Structures are given as C-alpha cells and as structure tokens.
Amino acid sequence: MLDITKDLLMKEYKLNDNIFNLFDKALEDIKMQCQELDSIKEFNQLKVINAFQQERISESHFTNSSGYGYGDIGRDTLDAVYARIFNTESALVRPHFVNGTHAITAALFGNLRPGDTMLAVCGKPYDTLDNVIGITDGEDIGSLKNFGVKYKQIDLTSKGEVDFEKVRKALEEDKSIKLVHIQRSTGYGWRKALQISDIKEINELVKSISPEVITFVDNCYGEFVDTLEPTDVGVDLVAGSLIKNIGGGIAPTGGYIAGKKQYVDNAAYRLTVPGIGGECGSTFGVMRQLYQGLFLAPHITMEAVKGAILCSRVMELLGFEVLPAYNDKRSDIIQAIKFNDKEKLINFCKGIQKGSPIDSFVECEPWDMPGYKDQVIMAAGAFVQGASIELSCDAPIREPYIAYLQGGLTFEHVKIGLIKAINNL
C-alpha cells in the first residue's frame, strides 16, 4: 500500500500498522488470481462490444418513450443485444422488473401451469422465493402452490454438490416435473456457486431423461464472472437483476430474462398481459443508462470479484472460515464469512457501511426485511438503493452467523471498506 494512502487512512480512520501489514500480505497472495481474471474481463468486454456493433447501436436507441411505449426501438434493440450476449433466441430486459426475484417469478409463473411440478436441484432457493413457491408458514398470498403448481426439492450433498442420482430418480419417477430450478449463486447458504461445467452437467442429465423439461437458472450475481453463461451450455432460460453484475452499477432498476423465444414470451405475458407481452411498456428515459451499464459490466464485475478474493484472503488470515477460499475458481461475486458470533457479524456489516460513499454516517441494524423469515442486516451505502454490484454486505441473523459480502465498483473501494470493517471488529 502506498505510503501516502497509508498516511491518509491512519489520519482519517485511526488505524494501526497491523492492519496495513495484513492487507499487504493479502494483496501479495492474491496477485496471480487477479491477473487471471483480466483475461475473462477482456473476453466479455469484446463480447459486449460485438453485440452493440452487430445491432448497430446509436444515440437514437437512447429513447424516452411514454404511455404504451409502442415502437420503442431502444427497448426492443436492447433485448436483441442481450440475446446476442447470452447466445439465445430471445431476451426481455425491462425497468419494470422491481428486482431479480420479480424477473425470476415472471419466468416461473409464465412457464408453469396447474398440476406441473417445479424441481429445485440445489436445495432450497434464495429466501425471497419462499413466498413465491409457497413454502412459508401462514397465509398463502398468490404463490405457485396457491395456483396448483407443486414443488419438490433435492438438497445438495454433504460436500455441497448436486446429488445427480437423486435428480435422475426424481425425473424418471415424476412425469409432472415441468421445470428444473438451478441456483447458480450461493444465496444464503454455505456452499460454493455452481460452475458453468456443473450447470452443463445438470442440463445434460435433465435433457437425456426428459427433453421437454425446462431448465431454468437463477443467474443473479453470476453474469460475466466466466467466459460462458448458462445458456451457452444448453440451458433453456435464465433470469437476473440489472442492479447486480449486468447493470454495471449504472442501471437504476430492472431485470432481464433470456432464453428460448417461447419461454421468454410466456414470461413477458406474465410481466404485462397475454397477447401484449414485451410489445408495451414505456421506458421512462433510462435506456442510455441500461446500455451504458451493460457496456461497463464486464469491467465492474471483475472489480467486484477481485474485491471478493481480497476479502477471502484477509478474513482467512484473521482466522475466520471463508467460502470460497481466495484461490478457488469463482462463479459469482459473493464472499461468505462465517463469524459464529452475532455481534461480530453485526459489527463487520456496520464497518462496511462506515466505509461507504453514501450514508456512511448511518448505523445499519437487523430488521424485518420484506420477503425474509429471519431478521436481516444489510450494509448498502450505494448510489442505487440495494445495488449489490456496489459494495454491500448482508446477512440473515441466524446461526452460524454468516455474512455475505459482494460488489464494489472499484477494487480500491472494496479495500477501504474492508479496512473499515475489520477496524470495526
């Protein structure tokens, strides 16, 4: 760390030499991993630029439609750009999706019918899907279950891997299975993200038994971490959030769905209404931001991945259990740290908030966040509310008290945020 940076940090944050020595050691240890990520970044940047050029993007696509939004060329062409990037027949990219869960829900409701079964092969999906599926206690408020869609779940093995034999058995025995749900990222679990090779193996198994079954991937936190996306290895449908990786820290809201045209159309009919789908929907003047965010996304995503690797090594050197390890191959931007202590978890998250550019003076506290069964603490001093491609850290307040750090528009911000968080411990 440069002496001038060190002097400023010591003056502003009252740090001691031990913290700087710790970070110098970690930065040296992760140097090779960070260099390897640059080749992935360059490949994905080329892929995005090529998609822009193939679709002949110009200033005329930064549209500001109103009312019904018919003929919004910026909206419709952005769909085509996404379809090229994901190597799919179709895509639906809209600011009308309020979050990633909304995009995922539109994909599920659009393609499942009463009597169908959804099979989750990575254990229980992310917490916010509990109400969508209908696996929560209490009132059923329009869930898949409420509409007659059944749900089955196959837990990961004790090693955190997909149980392929159980998946095979379920597909062979239950012909009502219409959709296989694959969660790429860790969610609020203690497991590694699925590699693209894992997703390919799941897809090939499903298609070998039941070719008509839809393979769907929750792609949140995974875009541009690898040179391939799930749809490059045969997956039928993916969905994600624009305020995560693929929005590049610029997109102010929204989500996307990409895949086979029939399935994307079905999701579009759920987002709006049958017969209209993606043909309507004014875009509120955000098209330039959605295009520019996508352009920046390969670079921003790698800044976040490098930050996660630094976090992993620093916390490991401090004696905490981390997943993934700093030298593991990554498939998402999330870094999990197991604290086994409620107060340490809370103090770490508060430290991340103190290192934020926005609301650094705010004390984040656990609260009853909509969509979650447990209280959640969320450090998110972001320019876009809740944007987890910006440096953030959140955790359900439950044993063994695991924090999930993600994002960082610049590697330098992640480093400063971590210094503050560790100092706060």
C-alpha positions as CSV (number, residue, x, y, z in Angstrom):
1,M,0.0,0.0,0.0
2,L,1.4,3.4,-0.9
3,D,2.8,5.4,2.0
4,I,0.6,8.4,1.1
5,T,-2.5,6.3,1.1
6,K,-1.5,4.7,4.4
7,D,-0.8,8.1,6.0
8,L,-4.3,9.4,5.0
9,L,-6.0,6.2,6.2
10,M,-4.2,6.4,9.5
11,K,-5.2,10.0,9.9
12,E,-8.8,9.6,9.0
13,Y,-9.6,6.2,10.5
14,K,-7.1,5.9,13.3
15,L,-5.7,2.6,12.1
16,N,-2.6,0.8,13.3
17,D,0.3,-0.8,11.4
18,N,-1.1,-4.4,12.0
19,I,-4.0,-3.8,9.6
20,F,-1.7,-2.4,6.8
21,N,0.7,-5.4,7.2
22,L,-2.3,-7.7,7.0
23,F,-3.5,-6.2,3.7
24,D,0.0,-6.0,2.2
25,K,0.3,-9.8,2.8
26,A,-3.2,-10.5,1.4
27,L,-2.6,-8.3,-1.7
28,E,0.7,-10.2,-2.5
29,D,-1.1,-13.6,-2.0
30,I,-3.9,-12.8,-4.5
31,K,-1.8,-11.2,-7.2
32,M,-1.9,-14.2,-9.5
33,Q,-5.7,-14.7,-9.2
34,C,-6.3,-11.1,-10.1
35,Q,-4.2,-11.3,-13.2
36,E,-6.0,-14.4,-14.4
37,L,-9.4,-12.5,-14.1
38,D,-8.2,-9.9,-16.6
39,S,-8.4,-12.3,-19.5
40,I,-12.0,-13.1,-18.6
41,K,-12.8,-9.4,-18.4
42,E,-11.3,-8.7,-21.8
43,F,-13.2,-11.6,-23.5
44,N,-16.5,-10.4,-22.1
45,Q,-15.8,-6.8,-23.0
46,L,-15.3,-7.9,-26.6
47,K,-18.5,-9.9,-26.5
48,V,-20.5,-6.9,-25.3
49,I,-18.9,-4.5,-27.8
50,N,-19.5,-7.0,-30.6
51,A,-23.2,-7.3,-29.7
52,F,-23.5,-3.5,-29.7
53,Q,-21.9,-3.3,-33.1
54,Q,-23.9,-6.1,-34.6
55,E,-27.1,-4.4,-33.5
56,R,-25.8,-1.0,-34.8
57,I,-26.4,0.8,-31.6
58,S,-26.6,4.6,-31.9
59,E,-27.8,7.6,-29.9
60,S,-31.2,7.0,-31.4
61,H,-31.6,4.0,-29.2
62,F,-31.4,6.1,-26.0
63,T,-35.1,6.6,-26.3
64,N,-37.6,8.3,-23.9
65,S,-41.0,6.7,-24.7
66,S,-44.2,7.4,-22.9
67,G,-47.7,5.9,-22.5
68,Y,-47.9,2.5,-24.1
69,G,-44.4,2.6,-25.3
70,Y,-45.2,1.1,-28.7
71,G,-42.3,1.0,-31.1
72,D,-39.6,1.8,-28.5
73,I,-36.6,0.9,-30.6
74,G,-34.2,1.4,-27.7
75,R,-36.1,-1.1,-25.6
76,D,-36.6,-3.7,-28.4
77,T,-33.0,-3.4,-29.6
78,L,-31.6,-3.8,-26.1
79,D,-33.5,-7.1,-26.0
80,A,-31.6,-8.1,-29.1
81,V,-28.3,-7.1,-27.6
82,Y,-28.9,-9.3,-24.6
83,A,-30.0,-12.2,-26.8
84,R,-26.6,-12.0,-28.6
85,I,-24.7,-11.8,-25.3
86,F,-26.5,-14.8,-23.9
87,N,-26.5,-16.7,-27.3
88,T,-30.3,-17.1,-27.1
89,E,-33.3,-16.8,-29.4
90,S,-34.8,-14.0,-27.3
91,A,-34.5,-11.7,-24.3
92,L,-36.7,-9.4,-22.2
93,V,-34.9,-6.5,-20.5
94,R,-37.1,-4.1,-18.6
95,P,-37.0,-1.4,-15.9
96,H,-40.5,-2.7,-14.9
97,F,-38.9,-5.7,-13.0
98,V,-38.6,-4.4,-9.5
99,N,-35.8,-6.8,-8.6
100,G,-34.2,-10.1,-9.5
101,T,-36.9,-12.1,-7.7
102,H,-39.5,-10.4,-9.8
103,A,-37.8,-11.4,-13.0
104,I,-37.4,-15.0,-11.7
105,T,-41.1,-15.1,-10.6
106,A,-42.3,-13.9,-14.1
107,A,-40.2,-16.7,-15.7
108,L,-41.7,-19.3,-13.3
109,F,-45.3,-18.2,-13.4
110,G,-45.1,-17.7,-17.1
111,N,-44.0,-21.3,-17.8
112,L,-45.6,-23.3,-15.1
113,R,-49.3,-24.4,-15.1
114,P,-51.6,-26.1,-12.5
115,G,-50.5,-29.7,-12.0
116,D,-46.9,-29.0,-13.1
117,T,-44.1,-29.6,-10.6
118,M,-41.0,-27.4,-10.2
119,L,-38.0,-29.3,-9.1
120,A,-35.2,-27.3,-7.2
121,V,-32.0,-29.3,-7.6
122,C,-29.7,-27.1,-5.5
123,G,-31.6,-27.3,-2.2
124,K,-34.0,-24.5,-1.1
125,P,-33.8,-21.5,-3.4
126,Y,-32.9,-18.0,-2.2
127,D,-35.1,-16.8,0.7
128,T,-37.2,-14.3,-1.3
129,L,-38.6,-17.2,-3.3
130,D,-40.2,-18.9,-0.3
131,N,-43.3,-16.8,-0.7
132,V,-43.3,-17.2,-4.5
133,I,-43.1,-21.0,-4.2
134,G,-45.5,-21.2,-1.2
135,I,-43.2,-22.9,1.3
136,T,-43.7,-20.4,4.0
137,D,-45.9,-20.8,7.1
138,G,-49.0,-18.7,7.3
139,E,-51.1,-17.0,4.6
140,D,-50.7,-18.1,1.0
141,I,-50.8,-14.9,-1.0
142,G,-50.9,-16.0,-4.6
143,S,-47.9,-18.3,-4.6
144,L,-47.2,-21.1,-7.2
145,K,-48.7,-23.5,-4.7
146,N,-51.8,-21.4,-4.5
147,F,-52.2,-21.8,-8.3
148,G,-51.8,-25.5,-8.2
149,V,-48.1,-25.8,-9.0
150,K,-46.3,-28.4,-7.0
151,Y,-42.8,-28.2,-5.6
152,K,-40.0,-30.7,-5.0
153,Q,-36.6,-30.1,-3.6
154,I,-33.3,-32.1,-3.7
155,D,-30.8,-30.9,-1.2
156,L,-27.1,-30.7,-2.0
157,T,-24.8,-33.4,-0.7
158,S,-22.8,-33.0,2.4
159,K,-20.0,-31.8,0.1
160,G,-22.2,-29.0,-1.3
161,E,-22.6,-30.7,-4.6
162,V,-25.7,-31.5,-6.7
163,D,-27.0,-35.0,-6.0
164,F,-27.2,-36.3,-9.6
165,E,-28.6,-39.7,-8.7
166,K,-31.5,-38.2,-6.8
167,V,-32.1,-35.8,-9.6
168,R,-32.2,-38.7,-12.1
169,K,-34.6,-40.7,-9.9
170,A,-36.9,-37.7,-9.5
171,L,-37.1,-37.1,-13.2
172,E,-37.7,-40.8,-14.0
173,E,-40.4,-41.2,-11.4
174,D,-42.3,-37.9,-11.6
175,K,-43.5,-37.0,-15.1
176,S,-45.3,-33.9,-13.8
177,I,-42.0,-32.1,-13.5
178,K,-42.1,-29.3,-15.9
179,L,-39.2,-27.0,-14.8
180,V,-35.9,-27.7,-13.1
181,H,-34.7,-24.7,-11.0
182,I,-30.9,-24.3,-10.7
183,Q,-29.5,-21.6,-8.4
184,R,-26.0,-20.6,-9.7
185,S,-25.1,-18.5,-6.7
186,T,-24.7,-19.3,-3.0
187,G,-27.8,-17.5,-1.8
188,Y,-27.9,-17.5,2.0
189,G,-26.2,-20.9,2.1
190,W,-22.8,-22.2,2.9
191,R,-21.8,-23.6,-0.4
192,K,-19.8,-22.6,-3.5
193,A,-21.5,-21.2,-6.5
194,L,-22.1,-23.7,-9.3
195,Q,-19.5,-23.6,-12.1
196,I,-20.7,-23.5,-15.7
197,S,-19.4,-27.0,-16.0
198,D,-21.8,-28.1,-13.2
199,I,-24.7,-26.4,-14.8
200,K,-23.9,-28.1,-18.1
201,E,-23.9,-31.5,-16.4
202,I,-27.3,-30.8,-14.8
203,N,-28.7,-29.7,-18.1
204,E,-27.4,-32.7,-20.0
205,L,-28.8,-35.1,-17.4
206,V,-32.3,-33.4,-17.5
207,K,-32.4,-33.4,-21.3
208,S,-31.3,-37.0,-21.5
209,I,-34.3,-38.1,-19.4
210,S,-37.0,-35.5,-20.2
211,P,-36.0,-33.3,-23.2
212,E,-39.3,-31.3,-22.8
213,V,-38.5,-30.2,-19.2
214,I,-37.4,-26.6,-19.0
215,T,-34.0,-25.9,-17.4
216,F,-34.0,-22.6,-15.6
217,V,-31.1,-20.8,-14.0
218,D,-31.3,-18.1,-11.4
219,N,-28.2,-16.2,-12.8
220,C,-28.1,-13.4,-10.2
221,Y,-24.5,-12.5,-9.2
222,G,-23.1,-14.7,-11.9
223,E,-23.0,-12.7,-15.2
224,F,-19.6,-12.1,-16.7
225,V,-17.7,-14.0,-14.0
226,D,-16.9,-16.6,-16.6
227,T,-16.5,-16.5,-20.3
228,L,-19.6,-18.6,-20.7
229,E,-23.2,-18.1,-19.5
230,P,-25.6,-21.0,-18.6
231,T,-27.4,-20.5,-21.9
232,D,-24.1,-21.2,-23.8
233,V,-24.2,-24.8,-22.4
234,G,-27.8,-25.5,-23.4
235,V,-29.9,-24.1,-20.5
236,D,-33.4,-23.0,-21.7
237,L,-33.9,-19.9,-19.6
238,V,-32.0,-17.5,-17.3
239,A,-33.1,-14.5,-15.3
240,G,-31.3,-11.9,-13.2
241,S,-31.2,-8.3,-11.9
242,L,-29.9,-5.2,-13.5
243,I,-28.7,-3.8,-10.2
244,K,-26.3,-6.7,-9.9
245,N,-23.5,-7.6,-12.3
246,I,-25.0,-6.9,-15.6
247,G,-26.2,-3.4,-14.9
248,G,-22.6,-2.3,-14.3
249,G,-23.5,0.0,-11.4
250,I,-25.3,2.4,-13.8
251,A,-28.7,0.8,-14.3
252,P,-31.1,2.4,-11.8
253,T,-33.5,-0.6,-11.7
254,G,-34.8,-3.6,-13.7
255,G,-34.2,-7.2,-14.5
256,Y,-33.8,-9.5,-17.5
257,I,-34.9,-12.9,-18.8
258,A,-33.1,-14.6,-21.7
259,G,-33.6,-18.0,-23.4
260,K,-35.8,-19.8,-25.9
261,K,-38.4,-17.5,-27.5
262,Q,-41.4,-19.5,-26.4
263,Y,-40.3,-19.4,-22.7
264,V,-39.3,-15.7,-22.8
265,D,-42.7,-14.8,-24.5
266,N,-44.5,-16.7,-21.7
267,A,-42.6,-14.7,-19.1
268,A,-43.4,-11.5,-20.9
269,Y,-47.1,-12.3,-20.8
270,R,-46.8,-12.7,-17.1
271,L,-44.9,-9.3,-16.7
272,T,-47.7,-7.5,-18.7
273,V,-50.7,-9.4,-20.1
274,P,-51.2,-12.3,-22.5
275,G,-51.2,-11.1,-26.1
276,I,-49.2,-8.0,-25.4
277,G,-46.1,-9.2,-23.5
278,G,-43.0,-7.2,-24.4
279,E,-44.7,-5.1,-27.1
280,C,-45.8,-2.5,-24.5
281,G,-44.0,-0.6,-21.7
282,S,-42.5,2.9,-21.8
283,T,-39.0,3.1,-20.5
284,F,-39.0,6.3,-18.5
285,G,-35.8,7.7,-20.1
286,V,-33.5,5.1,-18.6
287,M,-32.3,3.4,-21.9
288,R,-29.0,5.2,-22.0
289,Q,-28.2,4.0,-18.5
290,L,-29.2,0.4,-19.3
291,Y,-26.9,0.4,-22.4
292,Q,-24.0,2.1,-20.7
293,G,-24.3,-0.1,-17.6
294,L,-24.2,-3.2,-19.8
295,F,-21.1,-1.8,-21.6
296,L,-19.3,-1.3,-18.2
297,A,-20.5,-4.6,-16.7
298,P,-17.5,-6.8,-17.7
299,H,-15.1,-4.4,-16.0
300,I,-17.2,-3.7,-13.0
301,T,-17.9,-7.3,-12.4
302,M,-14.2,-8.2,-12.3
303,E,-13.5,-5.3,-9.8
304,A,-16.1,-6.9,-7.6
305,V,-14.6,-10.4,-8.0
306,K,-11.2,-9.1,-7.2
307,G,-12.6,-7.5,-4.1
308,A,-14.2,-10.7,-3.0
309,I,-10.9,-12.5,-3.4
310,L,-9.2,-9.9,-1.2
311,C,-11.9,-10.2,1.4
312,S,-11.5,-14.0,1.4
313,R,-7.7,-13.9,2.0
314,V,-7.8,-11.1,4.6
315,M,-10.5,-12.8,6.7
316,E,-8.8,-16.2,6.3
317,L,-5.5,-14.6,7.6
318,L,-7.6,-13.3,10.6
319,G,-8.7,-16.8,11.4
320,F,-12.2,-16.8,10.1
321,E,-13.7,-19.6,7.9
322,V,-14.5,-18.4,4.4
323,L,-16.1,-19.7,1.3
324,P,-14.9,-19.7,-1.4
325,A,-11.2,-19.7,-0.5
326,Y,-9.2,-16.9,-2.1
327,N,-7.6,-19.3,-4.6
328,D,-10.8,-21.2,-5.6
329,K,-12.3,-20.7,-9.1
330,R,-15.2,-18.3,-8.9
331,S,-18.7,-18.4,-10.4
332,D,-20.3,-15.4,-8.7
333,I,-19.3,-12.2,-6.9
334,I,-20.3,-13.3,-3.4
335,Q,-17.9,-13.9,-0.5
336,A,-19.2,-15.7,2.6
337,I,-17.6,-15.3,6.0
338,K,-18.6,-17.4,8.9
339,F,-18.4,-15.5,12.2
340,N,-20.1,-17.9,14.7
341,D,-20.9,-14.8,16.7
342,K,-23.8,-12.5,16.3
343,E,-22.1,-9.3,17.5
344,K,-19.0,-9.8,15.3
345,L,-21.3,-10.3,12.3
346,I,-23.2,-7.1,13.0
347,N,-20.1,-5.1,13.7
348,F,-18.5,-6.3,10.4
349,C,-21.6,-5.2,8.4
350,K,-21.6,-1.9,10.2
351,G,-18.0,-1.4,9.3
352,I,-18.8,-1.9,5.6
353,Q,-21.5,0.7,5.9
354,K,-19.0,3.1,7.5
355,G,-16.7,2.7,4.5
356,S,-19.4,3.6,2.0
357,P,-19.6,6.8,-0.1
358,I,-23.3,7.1,0.6
359,D,-24.9,7.1,4.2
360,S,-21.5,6.3,5.8
361,F,-22.9,8.0,9.0
362,V,-25.8,5.6,9.2
363,E,-25.8,2.6,11.7
364,C,-27.3,-0.3,9.9
365,E,-29.3,-2.6,12.2
366,P,-31.0,-6.0,11.8
367,W,-34.7,-5.6,10.7
368,D,-37.7,-7.5,9.5
369,M,-37.0,-7.1,5.8
370,P,-39.9,-7.9,3.4
371,G,-39.5,-11.4,1.8
372,Y,-37.3,-12.9,4.6
373,K,-38.2,-15.1,7.5
374,D,-35.3,-14.1,9.7
375,Q,-34.2,-10.5,10.5
376,V,-31.6,-9.3,8.0
377,I,-28.8,-6.8,8.4
378,M,-27.8,-5.0,5.2
379,A,-24.9,-2.7,4.7
380,A,-25.6,-0.9,1.4
381,G,-24.2,2.6,1.1
382,A,-24.9,2.6,-2.6
383,F,-25.8,5.2,-5.3
384,V,-28.6,2.8,-6.4
385,Q,-30.7,1.6,-3.5
386,G,-29.9,-2.1,-2.8
387,A,-27.5,-2.4,-5.7
388,S,-25.4,-5.4,-4.8
389,I,-22.9,-4.8,-7.6
390,E,-21.9,-1.8,-5.4
391,L,-20.0,-2.8,-2.2
392,S,-22.5,-4.2,0.2
393,C,-22.7,-6.9,2.9
394,D,-25.8,-8.6,4.2
395,A,-26.7,-11.5,6.5
396,P,-29.7,-13.2,8.0
397,I,-29.5,-13.1,11.8
398,R,-29.3,-16.8,12.3
399,E,-26.7,-19.3,13.3
400,P,-23.9,-19.8,12.4
401,Y,-23.9,-16.0,11.6
402,I,-22.6,-15.9,8.1
403,A,-22.0,-12.5,6.3
404,Y,-22.3,-12.3,2.5
405,L,-20.1,-9.6,1.0
406,Q,-20.5,-8.7,-2.6
407,G,-19.9,-5.9,-5.1
408,G,-17.6,-3.0,-5.4
409,L,-17.5,-0.6,-8.4
410,T,-13.8,-0.2,-7.8
411,F,-11.3,-2.6,-6.2
412,E,-9.9,0.3,-4.2
413,H,-13.3,0.9,-2.6
414,V,-13.5,-2.7,-1.5
415,K,-10.1,-2.5,0.1
416,I,-11.0,0.7,2.0
417,G,-14.4,-0.8,3.0
418,L,-12.7,-4.0,4.3
419,I,-10.2,-1.9,6.3
420,K,-13.1,-0.1,8.0
421,A,-15.0,-3.3,8.6
422,I,-12.0,-5.0,10.2
423,N,-11.2,-2.0,12.3
424,N,-14.8,-2.0,13.5
425,L,-14.4,-5.6,14.7
